[in-house]
């Protein structure tokens, strides 16, 4: 017999999903608010803030520091021990508080602004990642036995609209002008808008918490990560208690770390996402010199990434739900990302068409891989460690993001590259080319890992990695 949660998941779950995506929309916006105007930091003498590209890269890398040094693991364990309502609320609050510190640093400036913003970004990053884990785990709970990949695809697509909004609106909030000196308030305008979005997200998170609590009262067995023992029917026809202990234990973390499928998904995640997310952080500094376009055009160009996911992530989610073959889509998405970065590196200088084509390929890849990757996680681990597993994958992801954001900032700041570019290239073009070589290498590695995961699927059909979800 279906539980009341299973019977009613269609109407109630979509309302819950609508509440969950808004905090993620705000988080994506705040995280990417400087991506399309990163060129500002190439001339710190024109900024009251005084940051250069290396400083901006240092600030951006702060997002992953607490995540890497144990925060994500602890947060994932807390999700499995305390549930999404308590843990999610704690880290959503941390996300908003960290964003507030960044905003304070931007508005007040001074020699300590970079350090304070770095701390704020660390707090914001950990809060965001655990909040995102809580959202993903909540979707897995509310859509279990239903269109989970579609729901996850919709969450990703709407959240990435936050990135698109940031990429498009930031150049209008901080308009480019030759020789213009940017005040602290001008530089902080995107962050002010981001905090307003955070406030709306906080309210809707509270609505979701109330909905989730009510759902658990109606159907306690629908709750994931609870310590309840499962009632079963004995051979005599009487209700008994299942002997299998589904309670989360700390030793279960070691079981996840010993799971080779976890490491394959984790590696694919870090390699693929680093080639996209780290690229977005410096999109303006790469696209403007490569294709000789203004910052506003670069914002529209890179906004193709999140806009494409709005359409294609849900469609690919439906495809994974109905047809399966998730590992094949991971391979195809990684190949498309590789083609995109090769076009960005070797496409003709000053011809915007190649930039738009590269963004189209990268947008398809950015829709395909997540649509297949995240619904695969519940298939490789039991429910009781699902929060921990998501958190550990995010931990591996953030280790790479922290490193590659910092490396990209150093490369662009130094503006040095291989002689193959030619003597006629300016330093910004050389730096952009060198960074794109790094992203291309990441994509090659992600293709290899996706192929290995495809092999695992063939050798372990019981995992149903390529089976439809519905």
N, C-alpha and C positions, 0 to 999 in steps of 0.2 A: 504493500500500500504506500502510495506517495505521501510524504509529509506535507503539512500545510505550506511550508516554505516552497517545496517543489511545485505545488499546485499554483501558487500565486507569484512565482518568481517573475513572470513576464511583466505584469503591470508595476509591481513594487520595485523590481530590480532596476527598471529603467529610470525610475524616479531617484533611486539611490545613486545610480551611475551619474545622473545629471548633477547631483550634489557633489560627487567625488571629483568630477573633472574640473570644476572651477578653481579649487585651490591649486591644481596642477597647471592650469592655464596661467594663473598668476605667477607660479614658480618658474615656469618656462620663460615668461616675459622678463622677469627680474634677472634671471640667469643670463639672458641674451641681450639685455638692453644696450650694451656697448658694441655688439658684434659688427653692426653695419657702420659704426662710426669709430672703429678702432684706429683709423688713420689719424685721428686727433692726437694720439699719443706719440706719433712720429716727430712732433715738433713741440716738446714740452714748454718751450719759452713762450708759446701762445696760450698756455693753460694756466689759470690761477691755481689749479690743482697741482701742477708741476710734475705729473707722472710721465715717464717715457714708455716705449713699447715693452721694454724688459720689466718695468714696474707693473704695467698692466697685465703682462703674462704672469708675474708673481702673484698679483691679486687674484687673477682667474684660477690659478692653481690651488689657491687656498680652499676652494670648494671641496676638494677631495682629501684634505689632510686628516681631519678627524675621522672621516670615513675609512681611510686606509689604516690608521693607527688604532684600530679596535672598535671605533664607534659603531660601525655598521654591524659587526658581529654581535656586540652587546644589544644593539637595537633589535636585531632579528630574533635573538633569544627572548628579549622582553615581549616581542610580538607573540611568540608562541606561549609564553608564560602568562602574560597579562591580557592578551587579546588586542584587537585593533582599536577598540574604543579608547582605552586608557593610554596605551602606548602611542597610538596615532595622534591623540590630542596633545600629548606631551611634546611630540616632535613637530607637529604643525605649529605649535606655539614657539618652539625653538627656531623654526624656519622664519617666522614673522619677526622674532626678536633679532636674529642675525641680519635680516634685511634692514631693520631699523638702524643697526650699528653702521652698516654700509652707507645708508642715507645720511646719517649724522656726520660721518667722515667726509662725505662729498660736499656737504653744505658748509662745514667749518674749515676744511682744508688744513693747511699748516704742515710742518715737517712730519708730524705723527699721523697724517691722514692715511698714508699707504698702510702703515702697520695696523691701524684701527680697522680700516676697510678689510684688510687681510683676515683679521680675527673675526669680523662680521661675516665674511664670506665662508670661513671655516664653520661657524655655527649655522649659517644659512644652509650650507652644503649638507651637513649631517642631518639637520632637520628635514631638508628636502628629500634626501634619499630614503630615510625611514618613513617619512610621510608617503612617498611614492610606493614603498614596499607595502605599507598598510593599505593603500588604495588598490594595488595589484592583488593582494591577499583578499581584500574585501570583494573584489570582482570575482575571484575564484570561488569564494563562498556563495555569493548571491546567484552566480550563473552556473554552478556545478550541475552537470547533466543537461545543460542548455547551450546556447550559442556563446561559449566563453571566448573563443578567438575573435568573434565579431565585437563583443563587448570590450575586450582589451584593445582591439583595433580602433574602436570609436574613442576610447579614453586617450589613446596615443594621438589620434588625429586632432581631437579638440585641444588637448594640451599643447600640441605643437602649433596650433593657431596662435598660442601665446608667443612663440618664437617668431612666427610670421608677423604678428602685430608689432613686436619689438623691432624687427628688421626694417619694417616699412615706416613706422611712426618716429623712431629715434632720429633719423636724419632730418625730420621736420621739426622735432623739438629742439634739436641742436643743429641749426643750419650751417652748412659749410660756407666759408667766405675767406678769400685770400687775405692773409695778414690780420685777420680778426682775432682779438684777444677774448678768450672765453672765460667768463666769470664763473665762480663756484655755483651760483644758482643755475646758470645755463647748462653747465655740465651735469647737474643733479636732476634736471627735469625728467629724464626717463625713470629715475629712481622714485621720484615723487609719484608719478603715475603708477609705478609698480606697487608702491605701498597701498594706494587706493584699491587696486585689484586684490591685494592680499587681504584687506579688510572684508571685502565681499566674500572671498574664499573662506575666511574664518567663520563667517556666519553660516554658510552652507555646509561646512564641515560639522558644525554643531547640529544642524538639521539631520544630517546623516547619522550622527551618533544616536540621536533620539530614535530614528527609524530602526537602526540596528538593534538597539536595546529592546524595543518593542517586538521586533521579529524574534529575538531569542526567547522572550517570555512566552510567545505563542508556540514556538517550536525550538526548545533548547538544544535538540540534537542537530539543528542546522548550524550551530556555532562551531567554528573551527578553532582548534588549539585549546579546547576545554579539557579538563581532567576527568570528565565523566567516563564511567565505564559503560560499555555498550550492552543494552539489554538484548538477550537472544532467547529463542524458544528451545528448551531442552528436548531430548528424545522422548520424554514422558509427556510433553505438551505443556509444561509449565515454564513460566518465565524464569530465566536465570541470568547470570552475568557472564559476559564473554571473558574467557581466560586471557585473551591477548590484551596486554597492557598498552593502551594508546596514549598514556601520559608522556609528555615531553620530559626528557632527561638530558642533562648536560652532555652525557656521553654520546648522545645522538649527533652532536656537532661533529665529533670525530668520524661518525659513520658517513655524514655528508662529505666531509673532506676526503674520505677514502673512496668515494664514488667517482669512477673515471668519467662518467657521463656528465657529472657536475663540472669537472675541469674542462671538458670539451665545450660545454655551453658557456662556461665562464671565459675561456680564451676567445671564443668567437665573439662574445659580447664585448670584451675589452678591445679587441683588434678592430672590429667593425665600428663600434661607437666612437672610438678614438679618431678614426678616419673621417667621421662626420661631425661630431660634437666639437672636437678641437679645431677642425676646419672652420666651423661657424664662428668660433670665437674671434678668428682673425680674417673673416671673409672680406671685410672692407680693405684690409691691408694687402690682400692677395689679388682680389678681382680688379680693384681700381688701377694698379700699375700694369697688370697683365693685359687688360683689354681697353685701357685708356678711356675709362668711363667715369662720370661723376659719382659721388657717394650715393646720391639718391637712386641712380640706376643700379649700382651694386646692391643696394638694399632690396630693390625689386627682384634682381637676378637671384640672389640667394634665398629670397622668400619663396621661390619656387619649391624649395625643399619641404617646408611645413605645409604649404598650400597643397602640394601633391599628395601628402599623406592624409589630408582631410578627405580626399576622394578615394584614394587607393588603399589606404590601410584598412578601412572597414570592408572594402570589396575583397581584398586578399584574406582578411579574417574570415569572411563567409566562405571563400574558396578552401581555406584550411579546414574549417568546420565541416564542410560538405564533402570535399574530395580528398583531404589528407595530403600526403606527399610533402610534409613540412620541410624535411631535410633538403629536398630538391629546390624549394624556394629559397632556403638559406644560401645554397650554392649560387643560384642565379642572382640573388640580391648582392652577394659579395662580388661577383664578376662585374655587375653593372657599376658598383662603386669604384672598382678598379679602372674600368673604362673611363669613368668620369674624371678621376684624378689624373689619368694619363692625358686626357684632353686639356685639363687645366695646366698641366706641366708643359706639354709639347704643342698645343694648339697655336696657330699663327698669332703673333703679337699684335694687339690692337684691333682684333676682329671680334666684337662682342657675340657674334653668332655662336662661336665655339664655347663661350661661357654659358650661354643659355642651354646649349645642347648638353654640356656637362652637368648642369643643374637638373635637367630632365632625367638623365641616367641616374644621378645620385638620388633624386627624389623617388624613383621607382625602387631602387635598392633600399632606401631608408624606410619604405613601406613594406617591402617583402620580408626582409630579415626579422624585424621585430614581430610581425604578424605570425610568423612560424616559430620564432624562438621562445617567446614568453609562454604560450600555451603548452610548450614541451616540458616546462619545468615541473608542473604537477604530475607528469607521467614518469619521472625518474626518481621521485622521493615520496614517502607517505605524507598524508596531510599534516600530521603532528609536527613535522619539521619544515613545513612549506615556507613559513615566514623566515626561518633561519636560512634556508636555501636561497631564497630570493635575496636576502641581505648579503649573503656570502658572494653571490654573483655580482651584486652591486659593489661589493668590496673590491673584487678583482677588477671590475670596470673602472672604479675610481682610482685605483693604483695606476692604471694606464693613463687615464685622463689627466691626473695630476702631473705625471711625467711629461706627456706630449704637449700639453698646454704650455708648460714652462719651457720646453725645448723650442717650440714654435716661436715663443716670444723672444728667446735669446737669438734665434736665427734671424728673425726679422729686424731685431735691434742692431745686430752686427752687420746685416745686409751684405753677406759674403756668400759666394757660391762657386760652382765649378766653372771652369773656363769655357765650357761648351756653350754657354750663353752668348758669348761674343763680347767684344770690347764696347760695342755700341749700347749695350744694356745699361740702364741706370741701376743704382744700388737696390731700389725697391723691387725692380723686376728680378734681380738676382736672388734676393731674399725670398720672393714669392715662389720662384722656381725651385729653390732648395727645399722649402717647406713642402711643396707638392711631391717632390721625390720621396720624402718621408711618409706622406700619406699613402702614396702608391705602394710602398713597401708594406705598410700595414694591411692594405687590401689584399695583396698577394698572400700574406700569411693567413688572413681570414678565409680566403678561398681554400687553402690547404686544410684548415681546421674543419670547415664545413664538409669537405670531402671525407674526412675521418669520421665525422659524426654520421654522415650518410652510410658509411661502412658499418658503424655500430648498429644502426637501425636494421640493416640487412641481417646482421649476425644475431640480433636479439629481437625477433619479431614479437615476443611476449610483451615488450614495452609499448608496442603500438605507437611508436613515434611518428610513423607515416600514415596511421589510420585516421579516418575522419573523427571529429569530436562529437558529432551528433548523428 
